[in-house]
Amino acid sequence: MSLRDQFLKAAQVPFKDCEVNGVSVRVRAFTAQMQLDLEEVTEREAGDITFWVLENCVVDPETGERLFTDNDPAVRDLDGNAIVELANTAIELTSAENTVKN
């Protein structure tokens, strides 16, 4: 395995599998691009940031694909406690000193 491939494997985004009312989803930390995009997002209302985090960090645990699109209207009708819990998980993963253990 090349050094590049070793590095790419070692620098994968940390994640945590979470359950919401019996449904398993994967919450990932912010990617490098998301951290750069966050400056633009912070100009919005605080609630919009929570939705943005959910839209970008909640993925299918099997495929890694995002569950929600940008500005997905369905997100605004979800259980507020679940949204905040998942968004907080993504923020904690991003800010914590984690190692990838996939």
ABEGO torsion letter per residue (X at the ends): XBAAAAAAAAABBBBBBBBBGGBBBBBBBBBAAAAAAAAAAAABBAAAAAAAAAAAABBBAAAGBBABBBGBAAAAABBAAAAAAAAAAAAAAAABBBBBBX
